[in-house]
């Protein structure tokens, strides 16, 4: 297997400079021991407050800004969040955009993508079905395809989330981050480079990163989780896996019940509406799947808000 390049600290810094005029520098919030059902102090990075409600605009924007985009515009496959990001990039940069989504994608996410100006097409059941249709469309029209996670530039831009987190809280010992196809977790790992422990969190029913680490290379996995619309890749990307396999410390899993509980705790304590994928990293703490050592300074990336509030508030 050919080894993919890993973004350097300079690559991540350059990505941050390029996207800075467009994206939000999202805030952090300190959580005391006992809050949210956890027994330690923690810091949350509220990336769910990014444009479109997830971290995805960073990578999509970086790809668009570092390439010449023709008249056919942009095309992407997405469970929802990446599609919204590509739609936002198209609107922001005055480019047309087309997004293929799988049947598992909630109607709310499809509507969100359309509201941002993109054409939405529903194909198949899972993300990989939509990706195949997207590949065919890109070949047919010449549109520039932005993959949700499997590209060097996407990983570099995802690393800017960690850069902001570390700059705001240089005393962090550990960062917990959820993984779907691995783009965000790879960016965090590339930025932290073993200076800060990176713990990747996946749903028990969708663990392509953990399976790849076990096998020593990306492998296909089955996908069945309430977080499948955002953390439902069948295989980790080769570009993310390069950074993850070198710099991430461990990958752990959490059950769907723990993810649901974390969503409800975020609403009850902080009045934050967080989608399942966005709550997965916190679920590692609230469920005890990850147990910090005494005095360990833990950061958690809350990476997505795109869910129906009625699923949490009712």
VODREN-40516 format. One record per residue (C-alpha): residue number from 1; residue in three letters; x, y, z. Coordinates in Angstrom, 1 decimal. Layout:
<recs>
+------+------+--------+--------+--------+
| nuse | fido |      X |      Y |      Z |
+------+------+--------+--------+--------+
|  NUM |  ALA |      X |      Y |      Z |
...
+------+------+--------+--------+--------+
</recs>
This chain:
<recs>
+------+------+--------+--------+--------+
| nuse | fido |      X |      Y |      Z |
+------+------+--------+--------+--------+
|    1 |  UNK |    0.0 |    0.0 |    0.0 |
|    2 |  UNK |    1.4 |    3.4 |   -1.0 |
|    3 |  UNK |    1.8 |    5.7 |    2.0 |
|    4 |  UNK |   -0.1 |    8.9 |    1.7 |
|    5 |  UNK |    1.5 |   12.2 |    2.7 |
|    6 |  UNK |    0.7 |   13.6 |    6.1 |
|    7 |  UNK |    0.1 |   17.4 |    6.5 |
|    8 |  UNK |    2.8 |   19.1 |    8.3 |
|    9 |  UNK |    2.3 |   21.9 |   10.9 |
|   10 |  UNK |    3.2 |   24.3 |    8.2 |
|   11 |  UNK |    0.6 |   22.8 |    5.8 |
|   12 |  UNK |   -2.1 |   23.2 |    8.6 |
|   13 |  UNK |   -1.0 |   26.8 |    9.3 |
|   14 |  UNK |   -1.2 |   27.7 |    5.6 |
|   15 |  UNK |   -4.7 |   26.1 |    5.4 |
|   16 |  UNK |   -5.7 |   28.2 |    8.5 |
|   17 |  UNK |   -4.5 |   31.4 |    6.8 |
|   18 |  UNK |   -6.3 |   30.6 |    3.6 |
|   19 |  UNK |   -9.7 |   29.8 |    5.1 |
|   20 |  UNK |   -9.6 |   32.3 |    7.9 |
|   21 |  UNK |  -11.5 |   35.1 |    6.0 |
|   22 |  UNK |  -14.5 |   32.8 |    5.6 |
|   23 |  UNK |  -14.8 |   30.4 |    8.5 |
|   24 |  UNK |  -15.7 |   31.0 |   12.1 |
|   25 |  UNK |  -13.1 |   30.5 |   14.9 |
|   26 |  UNK |  -15.5 |   28.5 |   17.1 |
|   27 |  UNK |  -15.5 |   29.0 |   20.9 |
|   28 |  UNK |  -14.7 |   26.6 |   23.7 |
|   29 |  UNK |  -16.4 |   26.1 |   27.1 |
|   30 |  UNK |  -15.0 |   24.8 |   30.4 |
|   31 |  UNK |  -16.9 |   22.0 |   32.0 |
|   32 |  UNK |  -16.5 |   21.3 |   35.7 |
|   33 |  UNK |  -16.2 |   17.9 |   37.3 |
|   34 |  UNK |  -19.7 |   16.5 |   37.8 |
|   35 |  UNK |  -21.3 |   18.4 |   34.9 |
|   36 |  UNK |  -22.6 |   16.4 |   32.0 |
|   37 |  UNK |  -22.3 |   13.3 |   34.0 |
|   38 |  UNK |  -18.5 |   13.1 |   33.9 |
|   39 |  UNK |  -16.1 |   13.0 |   36.8 |
|   40 |  UNK |  -13.4 |   15.3 |   35.6 |
|   41 |  UNK |  -12.9 |   18.8 |   34.3 |
|   42 |  UNK |  -13.0 |   19.0 |   30.5 |
|   43 |  UNK |  -13.1 |   21.6 |   27.8 |
|   44 |  UNK |  -15.5 |   21.4 |   24.8 |
|   45 |  UNK |  -14.6 |   22.8 |   21.4 |
|   46 |  UNK |  -17.9 |   23.9 |   20.0 |
|   47 |  UNK |  -17.3 |   23.3 |   16.3 |
|   48 |  UNK |  -21.0 |   22.7 |   15.9 |
|   49 |  UNK |  -21.3 |   26.5 |   15.8 |
|   50 |  UNK |  -19.3 |   26.5 |   12.5 |
|   51 |  UNK |  -21.1 |   27.6 |    9.3 |
|   52 |  UNK |  -23.7 |   25.0 |    8.4 |
|   53 |  UNK |  -23.5 |   23.4 |   11.8 |
|   54 |  UNK |  -20.4 |   21.2 |   11.5 |
|   55 |  UNK |  -16.6 |   21.3 |   11.0 |
|   56 |  UNK |  -17.0 |   20.3 |    7.3 |
|   57 |  UNK |  -16.8 |   23.8 |    5.7 |
|   58 |  UNK |  -13.1 |   24.0 |    6.6 |
|   59 |  UNK |  -12.1 |   21.1 |    4.3 |
|   60 |  UNK |  -14.6 |   21.8 |    1.5 |
|   61 |  UNK |  -13.5 |   25.4 |    1.4 |
|   62 |  UNK |   -9.8 |   24.6 |    1.4 |
|   63 |  UNK |  -10.3 |   22.2 |   -1.5 |
|   64 |  UNK |  -12.2 |   24.8 |   -3.5 |
|   65 |  UNK |   -9.7 |   27.6 |   -2.8 |
|   66 |  UNK |   -6.7 |   25.5 |   -3.8 |
|   67 |  UNK |   -8.1 |   24.4 |   -7.2 |
|   68 |  UNK |   -9.3 |   25.9 |  -10.4 |
|   69 |  UNK |  -13.1 |   25.2 |  -10.6 |
|   70 |  UNK |  -14.7 |   25.1 |  -14.0 |
|   71 |  UNK |  -18.2 |   26.1 |  -15.1 |
|   72 |  UNK |  -19.7 |   22.8 |  -14.1 |
|   73 |  UNK |  -19.0 |   23.8 |  -10.5 |
|   74 |  UNK |  -18.9 |   21.5 |   -7.5 |
|   75 |  UNK |  -20.2 |   18.0 |   -6.9 |
|   76 |  UNK |  -20.1 |   15.8 |   -3.7 |
|   77 |  UNK |  -21.5 |   12.8 |   -2.0 |
|   78 |  UNK |  -22.5 |   13.2 |    1.6 |
|   79 |  UNK |  -24.6 |   11.9 |    4.5 |
|   80 |  UNK |  -25.6 |   15.5 |    5.1 |
|   81 |  UNK |  -23.0 |   17.7 |    6.8 |
|   82 |  UNK |  -20.4 |   17.6 |    4.0 |
|   83 |  UNK |  -23.1 |   18.3 |    1.5 |
|   84 |  UNK |  -24.2 |   21.3 |    3.4 |
|   85 |  UNK |  -20.6 |   22.5 |    3.5 |
|   86 |  UNK |  -20.2 |   22.1 |   -0.3 |
|   87 |  UNK |  -23.4 |   23.9 |   -0.8 |
|   88 |  UNK |  -22.2 |   26.7 |    1.4 |
|   89 |  UNK |  -18.9 |   26.9 |   -0.4 |
|   90 |  UNK |  -20.7 |   27.1 |   -3.7 |
|   91 |  UNK |  -22.9 |   29.9 |   -2.4 |
|   92 |  UNK |  -20.0 |   31.7 |   -0.8 |
|   93 |  UNK |  -17.7 |   31.5 |   -3.9 |
|   94 |  UNK |  -20.5 |   31.9 |   -6.5 |
|   95 |  UNK |  -20.3 |   28.4 |   -7.9 |
|   96 |  UNK |  -23.1 |   25.9 |   -8.6 |
|   97 |  UNK |  -23.1 |   22.8 |   -6.5 |
|   98 |  UNK |  -24.8 |   19.3 |   -6.7 |
|   99 |  UNK |  -24.9 |   16.9 |   -3.8 |
|  100 |  UNK |  -25.7 |   13.2 |   -3.8 |
|  101 |  UNK |  -27.1 |   11.9 |   -0.4 |
|  102 |  UNK |  -28.0 |    8.4 |    0.7 |
|  103 |  UNK |  -31.4 |    7.3 |    2.0 |
|  104 |  UNK |  -30.0 |    7.2 |    5.6 |
|  105 |  UNK |  -29.6 |   11.0 |    5.5 |
|  106 |  UNK |  -32.3 |   12.7 |    7.5 |
|  107 |  UNK |  -34.8 |   14.9 |    5.6 |
|  108 |  UNK |  -33.7 |   17.8 |    7.7 |
|  109 |  UNK |  -30.2 |   17.5 |    6.4 |
|  110 |  UNK |  -31.4 |   17.2 |    2.8 |
|  111 |  UNK |  -33.5 |   20.3 |    3.2 |
|  112 |  UNK |  -30.6 |   22.2 |    4.8 |
|  113 |  UNK |  -28.4 |   21.4 |    1.7 |
|  114 |  UNK |  -31.1 |   22.6 |   -0.6 |
|  115 |  UNK |  -31.6 |   25.8 |    1.4 |
|  116 |  UNK |  -28.0 |   26.7 |    0.8 |
|  117 |  UNK |  -28.5 |   26.6 |   -3.0 |
|  118 |  UNK |  -27.3 |   23.1 |   -4.0 |
|  119 |  UNK |  -29.2 |   20.6 |   -6.1 |
|  120 |  UNK |  -29.9 |   17.5 |   -3.9 |
|  121 |  UNK |  -30.2 |   13.9 |   -5.3 |
|  122 |  UNK |  -31.0 |   10.9 |   -3.1 |
|  123 |  UNK |  -29.3 |    7.7 |   -4.2 |
|  124 |  UNK |  -29.2 |    4.2 |   -2.5 |
|  125 |  UNK |  -29.2 |    3.5 |    1.2 |
|  126 |  UNK |  -25.7 |    4.3 |    2.6 |
|  127 |  UNK |  -23.0 |    6.8 |    1.9 |
|  128 |  UNK |  -21.0 |    4.6 |   -0.5 |
|  129 |  UNK |  -24.1 |    4.3 |   -2.8 |
|  130 |  UNK |  -24.2 |    8.1 |   -3.0 |
|  131 |  UNK |  -20.4 |    8.3 |   -3.6 |
|  132 |  UNK |  -20.6 |    5.9 |   -6.6 |
|  133 |  UNK |  -23.3 |    8.1 |   -8.1 |
|  134 |  UNK |  -21.2 |   11.2 |   -7.4 |
|  135 |  UNK |  -18.2 |    9.6 |   -9.1 |
|  136 |  UNK |  -20.3 |    8.9 |  -12.2 |
|  137 |  UNK |  -21.7 |   12.5 |  -12.3 |
|  138 |  UNK |  -18.2 |   14.1 |  -12.0 |
|  139 |  UNK |  -17.0 |   12.0 |  -14.9 |
|  140 |  UNK |  -20.0 |   12.9 |  -17.0 |
|  141 |  UNK |  -20.1 |   16.7 |  -16.4 |
|  142 |  UNK |  -16.5 |   17.6 |  -15.4 |
|  143 |  UNK |  -17.6 |   19.1 |  -12.1 |
|  144 |  UNK |  -15.0 |   19.3 |   -9.4 |
|  145 |  UNK |  -15.6 |   16.6 |   -6.9 |
|  146 |  UNK |  -14.9 |   17.4 |   -3.2 |
|  147 |  UNK |  -14.6 |   14.2 |   -1.2 |
|  148 |  UNK |  -15.8 |   14.5 |    2.4 |
|  149 |  UNK |  -12.6 |   13.1 |    4.0 |
|  150 |  UNK |  -10.1 |   11.4 |    1.7 |
|  151 |  UNK |   -7.8 |   14.1 |    0.6 |
|  152 |  UNK |   -4.6 |   15.7 |    1.9 |
|  153 |  UNK |   -6.0 |   19.2 |    1.7 |
|  154 |  UNK |   -9.1 |   18.2 |    3.6 |
|  155 |  UNK |   -7.1 |   16.6 |    6.4 |
|  156 |  UNK |   -4.9 |   19.7 |    6.6 |
|  157 |  UNK |   -7.9 |   22.0 |    6.9 |
|  158 |  UNK |   -9.4 |   19.7 |    9.6 |
|  159 |  UNK |   -6.2 |   20.2 |   11.5 |
|  160 |  UNK |   -7.1 |   23.9 |   12.0 |
|  161 |  UNK |   -9.8 |   22.8 |   14.5 |
|  162 |  UNK |   -7.1 |   21.3 |   16.7 |
|  163 |  UNK |   -4.9 |   24.4 |   16.1 |
|  164 |  UNK |   -7.6 |   26.7 |   17.5 |
|  165 |  UNK |   -8.2 |   24.3 |   20.4 |
|  166 |  UNK |   -4.6 |   24.1 |   21.4 |
|  167 |  UNK |   -4.0 |   27.8 |   21.0 |
|  168 |  UNK |   -7.0 |   28.5 |   23.3 |
|  169 |  UNK |   -6.0 |   25.8 |   25.8 |
|  170 |  UNK |   -2.2 |   25.0 |   25.6 |
|  171 |  UNK |   -2.5 |   22.9 |   28.7 |
|  172 |  UNK |   -4.5 |   20.1 |   27.1 |
|  173 |  UNK |   -3.2 |   16.6 |   27.6 |
|  174 |  UNK |   -5.8 |   14.7 |   25.5 |
|  175 |  UNK |   -8.3 |   15.5 |   22.8 |
|  176 |  UNK |  -11.3 |   13.2 |   22.2 |
|  177 |  UNK |  -12.6 |   13.3 |   18.6 |
|  178 |  UNK |  -15.3 |   11.4 |   16.7 |
|  179 |  UNK |  -14.5 |    9.6 |   13.4 |
|  180 |  UNK |  -16.5 |    8.7 |   10.4 |
|  181 |  UNK |  -14.2 |    8.5 |    7.4 |
|  182 |  UNK |  -11.4 |    9.9 |    9.4 |
|  183 |  UNK |  -10.9 |   13.4 |    8.1 |
|  184 |  UNK |  -11.4 |   15.3 |   11.3 |
|  185 |  UNK |   -9.6 |   12.8 |   13.5 |
|  186 |  UNK |   -6.7 |   12.7 |   11.1 |
|  187 |  UNK |   -6.4 |   16.5 |   11.0 |
|  188 |  UNK |   -6.4 |   16.5 |   14.8 |
|  189 |  UNK |   -3.7 |   13.8 |   14.9 |
|  190 |  UNK |   -1.6 |   15.6 |   12.3 |
|  191 |  UNK |   -1.7 |   18.8 |   14.3 |
|  192 |  UNK |   -1.1 |   17.2 |   17.7 |
|  193 |  UNK |    1.8 |   14.9 |   16.5 |
|  194 |  UNK |    2.1 |   13.0 |   19.7 |
|  195 |  UNK |    2.5 |   16.2 |   21.8 |
|  196 |  UNK |   -1.2 |   15.8 |   22.9 |
|  197 |  UNK |   -2.9 |   12.4 |   23.1 |
|  198 |  UNK |   -5.5 |   11.9 |   20.5 |
|  199 |  UNK |   -8.3 |    9.4 |   21.3 |
|  200 |  UNK |  -10.6 |    8.6 |   18.4 |
|  201 |  UNK |  -14.2 |    7.7 |   19.3 |
|  202 |  UNK |  -16.5 |    5.6 |   17.0 |
|  203 |  UNK |  -20.0 |    4.0 |   17.4 |
|  204 |  UNK |  -19.8 |    0.3 |   18.1 |
|  205 |  UNK |  -21.8 |   -0.3 |   14.9 |
|  206 |  UNK |  -19.5 |    1.8 |   12.6 |
|  207 |  UNK |  -15.8 |    1.5 |   13.4 |
|  208 |  UNK |  -13.9 |    1.8 |   10.2 |
|  209 |  UNK |  -10.9 |    3.5 |   11.9 |
|  210 |  UNK |  -10.6 |    0.9 |   14.6 |
|  211 |  UNK |  -10.9 |   -1.9 |   12.1 |
|  212 |  UNK |   -8.2 |   -0.4 |   10.0 |
|  213 |  UNK |   -5.8 |    0.0 |   12.9 |
|  214 |  UNK |   -6.4 |   -3.6 |   13.8 |
|  215 |  UNK |   -5.7 |   -4.8 |   10.3 |
|  216 |  UNK |   -2.9 |   -2.4 |    9.6 |
|  217 |  UNK |   -4.7 |   -0.9 |    6.5 |
|  218 |  UNK |   -8.1 |    0.4 |    5.5 |
|  219 |  UNK |  -10.7 |   -2.4 |    5.4 |
|  220 |  UNK |  -14.5 |   -2.5 |    4.8 |
|  221 |  UNK |  -16.8 |   -2.6 |    7.8 |
|  222 |  UNK |  -20.6 |   -3.0 |    8.3 |
|  223 |  UNK |  -22.4 |    0.2 |    9.3 |
|  224 |  UNK |  -25.3 |    0.3 |   11.7 |
|  225 |  UNK |  -25.7 |    3.2 |   14.1 |
|  226 |  UNK |  -27.8 |    6.2 |   15.0 |
|  227 |  UNK |  -24.8 |    8.2 |   13.9 |
|  228 |  UNK |  -24.5 |    6.5 |   10.5 |
|  229 |  UNK |  -25.5 |    9.7 |    8.6 |
|  230 |  UNK |  -22.3 |   11.4 |    9.8 |
|  231 |  UNK |  -20.1 |    8.6 |   11.1 |
|  232 |  UNK |  -21.1 |    5.9 |    8.7 |
|  233 |  UNK |  -18.2 |    5.4 |    6.3 |
|  234 |  UNK |  -17.6 |    1.7 |    5.3 |
|  235 |  UNK |  -13.9 |    2.3 |    5.0 |
|  236 |  UNK |  -11.5 |    4.9 |    6.4 |
|  237 |  UNK |   -9.8 |    7.0 |    3.7 |
|  238 |  UNK |   -6.2 |    6.3 |    2.8 |
|  239 |  UNK |   -5.2 |   10.0 |    3.3 |
|  240 |  UNK |   -6.7 |   10.1 |    6.9 |
|  241 |  UNK |   -5.3 |    6.7 |    7.8 |
|  242 |  UNK |   -1.8 |    7.8 |    7.1 |
|  243 |  UNK |   -2.0 |   10.5 |    9.9 |
|  244 |  UNK |   -4.2 |    8.4 |   12.2 |
|  245 |  UNK |   -1.9 |    5.3 |   12.1 |
|  246 |  UNK |    1.1 |    7.5 |   12.9 |
|  247 |  UNK |   -0.1 |   10.0 |   15.4 |
|  248 |  UNK |   -3.4 |    8.9 |   17.0 |
|  249 |  UNK |   -3.0 |    7.1 |   20.3 |
|  250 |  UNK |   -6.1 |    4.9 |   20.4 |
|  251 |  UNK |   -9.5 |    4.3 |   18.9 |
|  252 |  UNK |  -12.4 |    3.3 |   21.2 |
|  253 |  UNK |  -16.1 |    2.6 |   20.7 |
|  254 |  UNK |  -19.3 |    3.7 |   22.3 |
|  255 |  UNK |  -22.8 |    2.2 |   22.1 |
|  256 |  UNK |  -25.7 |    4.1 |   20.5 |
|  257 |  UNK |  -27.3 |    4.3 |   23.9 |
|  258 |  UNK |  -24.3 |    6.3 |   25.2 |
|  259 |  UNK |  -24.5 |    8.6 |   22.3 |
|  260 |  UNK |  -28.2 |    9.3 |   22.9 |
|  261 |  UNK |  -27.5 |    9.9 |   26.6 |
|  262 |  UNK |  -24.7 |   12.4 |   25.7 |
|  263 |  UNK |  -27.0 |   14.3 |   23.4 |
|  264 |  UNK |  -29.6 |   14.6 |   26.2 |
|  265 |  UNK |  -27.0 |   15.7 |   28.7 |
|  266 |  UNK |  -25.7 |   18.4 |   26.4 |
|  267 |  UNK |  -29.3 |   19.7 |   26.0 |
|  268 |  UNK |  -30.1 |   19.4 |   29.7 |
|  269 |  UNK |  -26.9 |   21.1 |   30.9 |
|  270 |  UNK |  -25.9 |   23.5 |   28.1 |
|  271 |  UNK |  -29.0 |   23.8 |   26.0 |
|  272 |  UNK |  -27.0 |   22.6 |   22.9 |
|  273 |  UNK |  -28.8 |   20.6 |   20.2 |
|  274 |  UNK |  -26.1 |   18.1 |   19.1 |
|  275 |  UNK |  -26.5 |   15.4 |   16.4 |
|  276 |  UNK |  -25.4 |   11.9 |   17.3 |
|  277 |  UNK |  -22.1 |   12.1 |   15.5 |
|  278 |  UNK |  -21.4 |   15.4 |   17.2 |
|  279 |  UNK |  -22.0 |   13.9 |   20.7 |
|  280 |  UNK |  -20.0 |   10.7 |   20.1 |
|  281 |  UNK |  -16.7 |   12.0 |   21.4 |
|  282 |  UNK |  -18.4 |   13.3 |   24.6 |
|  283 |  UNK |  -20.1 |    9.9 |   25.0 |
|  284 |  UNK |  -16.7 |    8.3 |   25.6 |
|  285 |  UNK |  -16.4 |   10.4 |   28.8 |
|  286 |  UNK |  -20.1 |   10.2 |   30.0 |
|  287 |  UNK |  -20.2 |    6.4 |   29.5 |
|  288 |  UNK |  -16.8 |    5.7 |   31.0 |
|  289 |  UNK |  -15.5 |    4.2 |   27.7 |
|  290 |  UNK |  -12.6 |    6.6 |   28.3 |
|  291 |  UNK |  -11.4 |    7.1 |   31.8 |
|  292 |  UNK |   -8.9 |   10.0 |   32.3 |
|  293 |  UNK |   -6.1 |    9.7 |   34.7 |
|  294 |  UNK |   -5.9 |   11.9 |   37.8 |
|  295 |  UNK |   -5.4 |   15.5 |   36.7 |
|  296 |  UNK |   -5.6 |   14.8 |   33.0 |
|  297 |  UNK |   -6.7 |   17.8 |   31.1 |
|  298 |  UNK |   -9.2 |   16.6 |   28.5 |
|  299 |  UNK |  -10.6 |   18.4 |   25.5 |
|  300 |  UNK |  -13.6 |   17.2 |   23.5 |
|  301 |  UNK |  -14.6 |   18.3 |   20.0 |
|  302 |  UNK |  -18.4 |   18.7 |   19.6 |
|  303 |  UNK |  -18.5 |   18.6 |   15.9 |
|  304 |  UNK |  -22.0 |   18.7 |   14.6 |
|  305 |  UNK |  -25.5 |   20.2 |   15.3 |
|  306 |  UNK |  -27.6 |   19.0 |   12.4 |
|  307 |  UNK |  -30.4 |   17.0 |   13.8 |
|  308 |  UNK |  -34.1 |   17.4 |   14.5 |
|  309 |  UNK |  -34.4 |   19.1 |   17.9 |
|  310 |  UNK |  -37.5 |   17.0 |   18.6 |
|  311 |  UNK |  -35.3 |   14.0 |   18.8 |
|  312 |  UNK |  -33.6 |   15.4 |   21.8 |
|  313 |  UNK |  -36.0 |   17.9 |   23.5 |
|  314 |  UNK |  -39.2 |   15.8 |   23.5 |
+------+------+--------+--------+--------+
</recs>
